[in-house]
C-alpha cells in the first residue's frame, strides 16, 4: 500500500515558493480565482504553486491524489499567464483544478483505482479537452476505489483517502479523492463521475456541492457511454456558483457520444430566482434486497432543509416517487460495466476479489438480460416521472448514514459489501438508471461534527432549476463559511498526525 501520489514531473515545484500572501485567495473558490486572474490580481503560476504546495503537505495524511502533474501544471500555468498578459480571456484561464482518475489526461495513465502498470494516454478525454479550452490547469488526478464500485475511497493500489473533516472517516466514493481535495482547499473545484451516487455521496460526506448532470451533458468520450449509460461526469465544489461554472466549462458533446441532451443554461441559473416551487419530500428509498434504515441525524438534517425551503416560500409536501423494481435494471448495467473495465487492466490477478465476482456477474447478466434492463428504462422514466406532473423537485437525504469509518468495508465478502453499501447509500442510484439530474447540497453536521447532505432531484434537463434552488438555499444557509480545521477535526499540535484531524503543518499549508 502507498499513501503517496505518483508524480510525472517534479521539476520546478512549489516547495520553496513564497506564496504566503495568497492564503485567502488560494483557499477561495473557482469563480473568485478566475476573476482575480482576469483582473491581474494574481498569476496562474502563483495559484498553481500554492495548490501543489498544499497537495504535497496534505498527501501523507489525506492521500487525495493518485497522480500529481507538478512540472506539467507549472508549464501550463506559465502559458496561461502569457495568454492573460496578451489580453486573452477564457472562463477558467489559469485556474488549477483536478480530475478523477477515471478521466483521461494526455500523458497520464488512467488506472481507475486499480493496481498495475497502466500505459499513459495519448489524448485527453473530451471533458478534459473542454476544461483545457476553458483555460483550466489540470494539477493532477484524484483517487477512486477500484473501478468506482464502492462509496469509500480505499484500495491496495493507493491506500486510503481520508476525510478532511475527520481523518478516521472516509470522504465517500467513488469520487472521494476529488471531494477530499476540494474540501481541504487543495483545489477550488474538481471533476468527478457518478455511477450510483459517486459525486453526491462524497459531496454529502465532505460538506460540498456535487452535481450529477443529465446523462450526456458532459461527454464521456472516448467512451460513447460509461457503464452502460449509468455513469456521467460532474463537478464538486464548495459553492453552487463554482459547481455551475465547472459544469458549464466541461459540458458539451463529442460526435461519438450516444447521449446528446439539448443545451441548458447552467451558468446563469446560479444567479436566477427559482420562483415558488412545489417540492416532494421523500424519505423512503427505492426497494433493494438489503436492510435499509435512515439514521436519525441524517433524517433530521433533511427535515431541517425541508423546513428551510418552506421558509423560503416553497411548498413542501411529503410524497414518494413510484420506483417499482428499478434495482433489477441497475445491477446488469453496473456489473456489465465492471466486466468491460476489468478486461482492460494490465494484470487481472491484482483485482480485488469482489471486482472479480462483479465481473463474473456482468457475464451472467449480459446479453438478453442486459437488453431487457435497458429496455425498461423508458417505462421506468414514465412511472417515476409521474411525480413531476405534480412537483417540480424531489428532496431526499443524500445518504442514509453519516460518513463511514476508514476500513468499514475492508475484508468483507462481495455480498456483505453490497449489503453495507445499499444500507448506507440507498437514495442516489435510481437517478443513474433514469439518467436525470440530481445534486447534493450540505445539510449540516452530526453532533460529532461529521457532514451530512440533502439531495435535490429533477426530471430531464432540469439542471437550471436545481442549481437556482440550491443557490437560493445556499444564500440562506451560507454553508461555504464552514470549512475543516480547528473545531470539527480537533486542534492538534503543529506537525502532529492524529486520527482525529489534520496536523497543524497540514492545516497551515491549507490556509
Residue pairs with C-beta under 8 A, 6 or more apart in sequence:
1 156
1 158
1 159
2 158
2 159
3 59
3 60
3 61
3 63
3 158
3 159
3 160
4 59
4 60
4 63
5 55
5 59
5 63
5 65
5 66
5 67
5 68
5 140
5 158
6 66
6 67
6 68
7 67
7 68
7 69
7 70
8 67
8 68
8 69
8 70
8 71
8 72
8 107
8 108
9 69
9 70
9 71
9 72
10 70
10 71
11 70
11 71
12 70
12 71
12 74
13 49
13 52
13 56
13 70
13 71
13 74
14 48
14 49
14 50
14 51
14 52
14 53
14 56
14 70
14 74
15 53
15 56
17 46
17 49
17 50
17 53
19 26
19 46
19 49
19 50
19 53
22 42
22 46
22 47
22 50
23 511
24 511
25 32
25 33
25 36
25 41
25 42
25 47
26 33
26 47
26 50
26 51
26 54
26 185
26 511
27 185
27 483
27 510
27 511
28 36
28 188
29 188
29 189
29 237
29 238
29 239
29 241
29 242
29 480
30 92
30 95
30 97
30 188
30 189
30 237
30 241
30 242
30 245
30 246
31 239
31 241
31 242
31 245
32 188
33 42
33 47
33 95
33 96
33 188
34 91
34 92
34 93
34 94
34 95
34 245
36 42
37 43
37 44
37 47
37 80
37 84
37 93
37 94
37 95
38 84
38 89
38 93
40 84
43 77
43 81
43 84
43 94
44 77
44 78
44 80
44 81
44 84
44 93
44 94
44 95
44 96
44 137
45 74
45 77
45 78
45 81
47 77
47 94
47 95
47 96
48 73
48 74
48 76
48 77
48 96
48 137
48 139
49 74
49 77
51 73
51 96
51 139
51 186
51 187
52 68
52 70
52 73
52 74
52 139
53 509
54 184
54 185
54 186
54 509
54 510
54 511
55 64
55 65
55 68
55 139
55 140
55 181
55 186
56 68
56 509
57 505
57 506
57 508
57 509
57 510
58 64
58 184
58 186
58 502
58 506
58 509
58 510
59 65
59 68
60 497
61 162
61 167
61 497
61 502
61 503
61 506
62 161
62 162
62 164
62 167
62 180
62 181
62 184
62 502
62 506
63 143
63 158
63 159
63 160
63 161
63 162
63 177
63 180
64 142
64 143
64 161
64 177
64 178
64 180
64 181
64 184
64 186
65 98
65 140
65 141
65 142
65 143
65 177
65 181
66 101
66 111
66 140
66 141
66 142
66 143
66 144
66 158
66 177
67 101
67 108
67 109
67 140
67 141
68 139
68 140
69 105
69 108
69 138
69 139
69 140
69 141
70 139
72 107
73 96
73 137
73 138
73 139
73 140
76 137
76 138
77 94
77 96
77 137
80 93
80 94
80 135
80 137
81 94
83 90
83 93
83 94
83 135
84 93
84 94
90 133
90 134
90 135
91 134
91 135
91 245
91 248
91 249
92 131
92 134
92 135
92 136
92 245
92 246
92 249
93 134
93 135
94 135
94 137
95 135
95 136
95 137
95 188
96 136
96 137
96 139
96 187
96 188
97 131
97 136
97 137
97 138
97 139
97 187
97 188
97 189
97 190
97 191
97 246
98 138
98 139
98 140
98 141
98 142
98 178
98 181
98 182
98 186
98 187
98 190
98 191
99 105
99 127
99 128
99 131
99 138
99 141
99 142
99 178
99 190
99 191
99 192
100 141
100 142
100 144
100 174
100 175
100 177
100 178
100 190
100 191
100 192
100 193
101 110
101 111
101 112
101 113
101 141
101 142
101 143
101 144
101 177
102 110
102 112
102 113
102 144
102 148
102 193
103 110
103 125
103 127
103 128
103 141
103 191
103 193
103 233
104 110
104 121
104 123
104 124
104 125
104 128
104 222
105 121
105 124
105 125
105 128
105 138
105 141
106 120
106 121
106 122
106 123
106 124
106 128
107 120
107 121
108 120
108 121
108 141
109 118
109 119
109 120
109 121
110 118
110 121
110 141
111 118
111 157
112 144
112 146
112 147
112 148
112 341
113 143
113 144
113 145
113 146
113 147
113 148
113 155
113 157
113 158
113 174
114 146
114 147
114 155
114 157
114 345
114 350
114 351
115 155
115 156
115 157
115 347
115 350
115 351
116 157
116 345
116 346
116 347
116 350
117 346
117 347
118 345
118 346
123 222
124 132
125 219
125 220
125 221
125 222
126 219
126 220
126 221
126 222
126 252
126 253
126 254
126 257
127 191
127 218
127 219
127 220
127 221
127 233
127 250
128 138
128 191
130 219
130 249
130 250
130 251
130 252
131 138
131 191
131 249
131 250
132 138
134 249
136 249
139 187
142 175
142 177
142 178
142 180
142 181
142 190
142 192
143 153
143 158
143 161
143 176
143 177
143 180
144 153
144 173
144 174
144 175
144 176
144 177
145 152
145 153
145 154
145 155
145 173
145 174
145 176
146 155
146 157
146 351
146 352
146 355
147 337
147 338
147 341
147 342
147 355
148 173
148 174
148 193
148 195
148 198
148 231
149 174
149 338
149 354
149 355
149 358
150 173
150 174
150 409
150 417
150 421
151 170
151 172
151 173
151 174
151 197
151 198
151 201
151 399
151 404
151 421
151 424
151 425
152 170
152 172
152 173
152 176
152 404
152 406
152 408
152 409
153 160
153 161
153 170
153 171
153 172
153 173
153 174
153 175
153 176
153 177
153 180
153 202
154 160
154 161
154 170
154 173
154 406
154 407
154 409
154 410
155 352
156 350
156 352
157 350
160 170
160 406
160 407
161 170
161 171
161 176
161 177
161 180
162 168
162 169
162 170
162 171
162 180
162 406
163 169
163 170
163 171
163 172
163 180
163 183
163 205
163 206
163 403
164 171
164 180
164 183
164 184
164 206
164 484
164 489
164 502
165 183
165 206
165 207
165 403
165 449
165 450
165 451
165 484
165 488
165 489
166 403
166 448
166 449
166 450
166 488
166 489
166 500
166 501
167 406
167 489
167 498
167 499
167 500
167 501
167 502
168 405
168 406
168 499
168 500
169 205
169 402
169 403
169 404
169 405
169 406
169 450
170 176
170 205
170 403
170 404
170 405
170 406
170 408
171 177
171 179
171 180
171 183
171 202
171 205
171 206
171 403
172 179
172 201
172 202
172 203
172 204
172 205
172 206
172 399
172 403
173 198
173 201
173 202
174 192
174 193
174 195
174 198
174 202
175 190
175 192
175 193
175 194
175 198
175 199
175 202
175 210
175 236
176 202
178 190
178 191
178 192
178 202
178 236
179 190
179 192
179 202
179 203
179 205
179 206
179 208
179 210
179 236
180 202
180 206
181 187
181 190
182 188
182 189
182 190
182 206
182 208
182 236
182 237
182 238
183 206
183 207
183 208
183 238
183 483
183 484
184 484
184 502
184 510
185 483
185 510
185 511
186 510
188 237
188 238
188 242
189 235
189 236
189 237
189 238
189 242
189 243
189 245
189 246
190 235
190 236
190 237
191 218
191 233
191 234
191 235
191 236
191 246
191 250
192 198
192 199
192 202
192 210
192 233
192 234
192 235
192 236
193 199
193 226
193 231
193 232
193 233
193 234
194 200
194 210
194 212
194 231
194 232
194 233
194 234
194 428
194 432
195 226
195 227
195 230
195 231
195 334
195 337
195 432
196 230
196 330
196 334
196 425
196 428
196 429
196 432
197 212
197 398
197 399
197 425
197 427
197 428
197 429
197 432
198 231
199 210
199 211
199 212
199 234
199 235
199 236
199 440
200 210
200 212
200 398
200 428
200 438
200 439
200 440
200 453
200 455
201 398
201 399
201 425
201 428
201 440
202 208
202 210
202 236
203 209
203 210
203 236
203 398
203 439
203 440
203 441
203 453
204 210
204 398
204 399
204 440
204 442
204 443
204 451
204 452
204 453
204 454
204 455
205 399
205 402
205 403
205 450
205 451
205 452
205 453
206 451
207 442
207 445
207 451
207 479
207 482
207 483
207 484
208 236
208 237
208 238
208 440
208 442
209 235
209 236
209 237
209 238
209 239
209 240
209 242
209 243
209 439
209 440
209 441
209 442
209 470
209 474
210 234
210 235
210 236
210 243
210 439
210 440
211 234
211 235
211 243
211 244
211 247
211 437
211 438
211 439
211 463
211 466
211 467
212 232
212 234
212 428
212 431
212 432
212 437
212 438
212 439
213 232
213 233
213 234
213 247
213 251
213 266
213 437
213 463
214 232
214 261
214 264
214 435
214 436
214 437
214 460
214 461
214 462
214 463
215 225
215 229
215 232
215 259
215 261
215 435
215 436
216 225
216 232
216 253
216 257
216 258
216 259
216 260
216 261
216 435
217 232
217 234
217 247
217 251
217 261
217 264
217 437
217 463
218 232
218 233
218 234
218 247
218 250
218 251
218 252
219 233
219 252
219 253
219 254
219 257
220 226
220 231
220 232
220 233
220 257
221 254
221 256
221 257
222 256
224 256
224 257
224 258
225 257
225 258
225 259
226 232
226 337
227 333
227 334
227 336
227 337
227 338
228 332
228 333
228 334
228 336
228 337
228 370
228 374
229 258
229 259
229 333
229 374
229 435
230 330
230 333
230 334
230 337
230 432
230 433
230 435
231 337
231 432
232 432
232 435
233 250
234 247
235 242
235 243
235 244
235 246
235 247
235 250
236 243
237 243
237 246
238 480
238 483
239 474
239 480
240 270
240 441
240 467
240 470
240 471
240 474
241 270
241 271
241 471
243 439
243 467
244 266
244 267
244 269
244 270
244 467
245 267
247 266
247 463
248 266
248 267
251 263
251 266
253 260
259 435
261 460
261 461
262 461
264 461
264 463
264 464
265 464
266 463
266 464
266 467
268 464
269 463
269 464
269 465
269 467
269 468
269 471
270 467
270 468
270 471
271 471
272 464
272 468
272 471
273 468
273 472
274 465
274 468
274 469
274 472
276 313
276 314
276 315
277 314
277 315
277 392
277 393
277 465
277 469
278 314
278 315
278 317
278 390
278 391
278 392
278 393
279 306
279 309
279 314
279 315
279 316
279 317
279 391
279 392
279 393
279 394
279 395
280 317
280 318
280 319
280 320
280 321
280 387
280 390
280 391
280 393
280 394
280 395
281 302
281 303
281 306
281 316
281 317
281 318
281 319
281 395
281 396
282 318
282 319
282 320
282 321
282 394
282 395
282 396
283 294
283 299
283 302
283 318
283 396
283 397
284 320
285 292
285 396
285 400
285 426
285 427
286 321
286 323
286 326
286 327
286 426
286 429
286 430
287 323
287 324
287 325
287 326
287 327
288 327
288 422
288 426
289 327
289 422
290 418
290 419
290 422
290 423
291 419
291 423
292 400
292 422
292 423
292 426
293 400
293 423
294 397
294 400
295 400
295 401
295 402
297 402
297 446
297 447
297 452
298 397
298 399
298 400
298 401
298 402
298 452
299 397
301 397
301 443
301 444
301 452
301 453
301 454
302 395
302 396
302 397
302 443
302 454
304 443
304 444
305 395
305 441
305 443
305 454
305 473
306 316
306 395
307 316
308 473
308 476
308 477
309 316
309 395
309 469
309 473
310 316
311 476
312 472
312 473
312 476
314 469
316 395
317 391
319 387
319 390
319 391
321 384
321 387
321 394
321 430
322 383
322 384
322 386
322 387
323 383
323 384
323 430
324 380
324 383
324 384
326 380
326 384
326 430
326 433
327 429
328 373
328 376
329 373
329 374
329 376
329 377
329 380
329 433
330 373
330 429
330 430
330 432
330 433
331 361
331 365
331 373
332 362
332 365
332 366
332 369
332 370
332 373
333 370
333 373
333 374
333 433
334 358
335 358
335 359
335 361
335 362
335 365
336 362
336 365
336 366
336 370
337 362
338 355
338 358
338 359
338 361
338 362
339 358
339 359
339 360
339 361
339 362
339 363
339 366
340 362
342 348
342 351
342 355
342 356
342 359
343 359
345 351
348 356
351 359
353 414
354 412
354 413
354 414
354 417
357 414
358 414
365 373
377 433
377 434
377 435
380 433
380 434
381 434
381 436
384 430
384 434
385 434
385 459
387 394
388 458
388 459
392 458
392 465
393 456
393 457
393 458
393 462
393 465
393 466
393 469
394 456
394 457
394 458
395 454
395 455
395 456
395 457
396 427
396 454
396 455
396 457
397 427
397 443
397 452
397 453
397 454
397 455
398 427
398 428
398 440
398 443
398 452
398 453
398 454
398 455
399 424
399 425
399 427
399 428
399 452
399 453
400 423
400 424
400 425
400 426
400 427
401 423
401 424
402 446
402 450
402 451
402 452
403 450
403 451
404 424
408 420
409 417
409 420
409 421
412 420
427 455
428 438
428 455
431 437
431 438
431 457
435 460
436 457
436 458
436 459
436 460
436 462
437 457
437 458
437 460
437 461
437 462
437 463
437 466
438 455
438 456
438 457
438 458
438 466
439 455
439 456
439 466
439 467
439 470
440 453
440 454
440 455
440 456
441 453
441 454
441 455
441 456
441 470
441 473
441 474
441 479
442 451
442 452
442 453
442 454
442 477
442 479
443 452
443 453
443 454
444 451
444 452
445 451
445 452
445 488
446 452
449 487
449 488
449 489
450 488
456 466
456 469
456 470
457 466
458 465
458 466
474 480
484 501
484 502
485 502
485 507
485 510
486 507
488 501
489 500
489 501
489 502
490 498
490 500
490 501
491 501
492 498
492 500
492 501
492 502
492 503
492 504
493 503
493 504
494 503
494 504
494 505
494 508
495 503
495 504
495 505
496 503
496 504
497 503
502 510
